[in-house]
Each structure stands twice: as C-alpha cells, then as structure tokens.
Amino acid sequence: MAPAPEDLRGSELRFGSKLQVASLALRDRILRQPLGLSYEPEALRAEHEDLHLGLHSGNALYAVLLLRKAHPEDETVLKMRQVAVDEAFQGQGYGRMLVAFATSLAREKGCTRIELHARAQAVPFYEKLGYVAEGDWFEEVGIPHLFMFKEI
C-alpha cells in the first residue's frame, strides 16, 4: 500500500547511509537490469560527489535521483541523472514530487538550470514538468535519449 502523500519526505541521502545504499538497489532494478547492465565499482565511487536525493517514508525508499554539476566551470547548472521510481509506485506522482524537491533544493543552492538525458519513454514526463528538448536523439546505454533542460 502506498503511503499518504503527507508521510512522504524528500531528502538528501548521505553517501553510504542505509537509504543511499537502498537507492543503488532501486536504480539497478529499474534502470540497469532491464538493459542487461550492472554498475561498475569505479562509476559508483565517482558518485561520492553527487547529491543523492530520495523520496521516502521512514526507511522505505520509493524514488531516487542524483544531481551533479553539469559543467565543471559553471556552478549554476546541474545535471539530473539516475531517476528511478519503484515500479509498484510509478504513475502515482512520486517522480513528480521528487523532481519538485530536487528543483527546490537546486534553487536554494543558487542553481539556475537543470539538464538531463531523457530516455524516450520519460520524455513526456519531463515535458509535463516544463523541461524542453533540444537537439537530436542520441544513444546512451544502448537506448535512445534526448537532451532536455529547464531554467529554474
């Protein structure tokens, strides 16, 4: 059963915490396994600098995403990556709530733009949230993606 919206909390997941470790399993199940991929240890170590954000109720994690600097020379632009919502809770607004939390946090940190590479099936989700597509389709992890951004 889904928790009531008022019981859900968006927060930063401290690297190495129980919720952050749980987020790896969620991301793997939703984003990697369907493509026959797995995480490389060196790629996961590189995420130490990322902001790991989750939507949870207590110790139950429902959605996760990562934010990192999109361009080393520009502190005001973040790249949203690895957005995953537990399959049992997709289509119920959890992703929208987490992206709203991430956007608010990014603004608080002085950021003015969020960029992302959207999988084809996620493009309508991001368009509803005000993201704009730019450029042509490209392949990433073996599937079509589109560059999208939003000025915040």
C-alpha positions as CSV (number, residue, x, y, z in Angstrom):
1,M,0.0,0.0,0.0
2,A,1.2,3.5,-0.9
3,P,1.9,5.9,2.0
4,A,-0.2,9.0,2.3
5,P,1.5,12.0,0.5
6,E,1.9,13.8,3.8
7,D,4.0,10.8,5.0
8,L,6.5,11.1,2.1
9,R,9.6,13.1,2.6
10,G,12.2,14.3,0.1
11,S,15.7,14.4,1.5
12,E,19.4,14.2,0.7
13,L,20.7,10.7,1.2
14,R,24.0,10.8,2.9
15,F,26.5,8.7,0.8
16,G,26.9,5.3,2.5
17,S,23.7,5.6,4.5
18,K,21.1,2.8,4.6
19,L,18.8,4.8,2.3
20,Q,21.6,5.7,-0.1
21,V,22.6,2.0,-0.3
22,A,19.0,1.0,-0.9
23,S,18.9,3.6,-3.7
24,L,21.6,1.6,-5.5
25,A,19.4,-1.5,-5.5
26,L,16.4,0.5,-6.7
27,R,18.4,2.2,-9.5
28,D,19.8,-1.2,-10.5
29,R,16.4,-2.9,-10.6
30,I,14.7,-0.1,-12.6
31,L,17.4,1.4,-14.8
32,R,20.1,-1.2,-15.3
33,Q,18.8,-4.8,-15.1
34,P,16.2,-4.3,-17.9
35,L,19.0,-3.3,-20.2
36,G,21.3,-6.2,-19.1
37,L,23.7,-3.8,-17.4
38,S,25.3,-3.6,-14.0
39,Y,27.1,-0.9,-12.1
40,E,30.9,-0.7,-12.3
41,P,32.5,-0.1,-8.9
42,E,34.5,2.9,-10.2
43,A,31.4,4.5,-11.6
44,L,29.7,4.2,-8.2
45,R,32.8,5.7,-6.4
46,A,32.5,8.7,-8.7
47,E,29.0,9.3,-7.3
48,H,30.5,10.4,-4.0
49,E,30.4,14.0,-5.1
50,D,26.8,13.8,-6.4
51,L,23.7,14.9,-4.4
52,H,21.7,11.7,-3.8
53,L,18.1,12.6,-3.3
54,G,15.3,10.2,-2.3
55,L,11.6,10.2,-1.6
56,H,10.9,8.0,1.4
57,S,8.7,7.4,4.4
58,G,10.9,6.3,7.2
59,N,13.3,3.6,5.9
60,A,11.1,2.8,2.9
61,L,12.5,4.3,-0.3
62,Y,10.2,5.0,-3.2
63,A,12.1,7.1,-5.6
64,V,15.7,8.4,-6.1
65,L,17.7,10.7,-8.4
66,L,21.1,12.2,-8.5
67,L,22.3,15.7,-9.2
68,R,25.8,16.7,-10.2
69,K,27.5,19.7,-11.8
70,A,26.7,19.6,-15.5
71,H,29.8,21.7,-16.4
72,P,32.9,21.9,-14.3
73,E,33.3,25.6,-14.9
74,D,29.7,26.5,-14.1
75,E,28.3,26.0,-10.6
76,T,24.8,27.2,-11.6
77,V,23.9,24.2,-13.9
78,L,23.1,20.8,-12.6
79,K,22.6,17.5,-14.4
80,M,19.8,15.3,-13.1
81,R,20.6,11.6,-13.5
82,Q,19.5,8.1,-12.5
83,V,15.9,9.0,-11.8
84,A,14.1,5.9,-10.7
85,V,10.7,5.2,-9.1
86,D,9.9,1.8,-7.5
87,E,7.7,0.0,-10.1
88,A,4.9,-0.5,-7.6
89,F,4.5,3.3,-7.2
90,Q,5.1,4.5,-10.8
91,G,2.3,6.7,-12.2
92,Q,1.3,8.0,-8.7
93,G,3.1,11.3,-8.6
94,Y,6.2,10.1,-6.7
95,G,8.6,11.0,-9.5
96,R,7.0,14.4,-9.8
97,M,7.3,15.0,-6.1
98,L,11.0,14.1,-6.1
99,V,11.8,16.2,-9.1
100,A,10.0,19.2,-7.4
101,F,12.1,18.6,-4.3
102,A,15.3,18.4,-6.3
103,T,14.4,21.6,-8.2
104,S,13.7,23.5,-4.9
105,L,17.0,22.3,-3.4
106,A,18.9,23.3,-6.6
107,R,17.4,26.8,-6.4
108,E,18.4,27.0,-2.7
109,K,22.0,26.2,-3.8
110,G,21.9,29.0,-6.3
111,C,21.4,26.9,-9.5
112,T,19.5,28.4,-12.4
113,R,19.2,25.4,-14.8
114,I,18.8,21.6,-14.7
115,E,19.8,19.5,-17.6
116,L,19.2,15.8,-18.3
117,H,19.3,13.0,-20.8
118,A,15.8,11.6,-21.0
119,R,15.1,8.0,-22.1
120,A,12.4,8.0,-24.9
121,Q,9.6,6.8,-22.6
122,A,10.4,9.5,-20.0
123,V,10.3,12.5,-22.4
124,P,6.5,13.1,-21.8
125,F,7.0,13.0,-18.0
126,Y,9.7,15.7,-18.2
127,E,7.7,17.8,-20.7
128,K,4.8,17.9,-18.3
129,L,7.3,19.3,-15.7
130,G,8.4,22.1,-18.0
131,Y,11.6,20.6,-19.5
132,V,12.4,21.5,-23.1
133,A,14.0,19.1,-25.6
134,E,17.0,20.4,-27.5
135,G,18.9,18.7,-30.4
136,D,18.6,15.3,-31.9
137,W,18.1,11.8,-30.4
138,F,21.3,10.1,-29.4
139,E,22.2,6.7,-28.0
140,E,23.2,6.2,-24.4
141,V,23.5,2.8,-22.6
142,G,22.2,1.3,-25.8
143,I,18.8,3.1,-26.0
144,P,17.6,6.4,-27.4
145,H,17.8,9.6,-25.3
146,L,17.0,13.2,-25.8
147,F,18.8,16.2,-24.2
148,M,16.4,18.3,-22.1
149,F,16.7,21.2,-19.8
150,K,14.7,23.6,-17.6
151,E,15.6,27.1,-16.4
152,I,14.8,27.2,-12.7
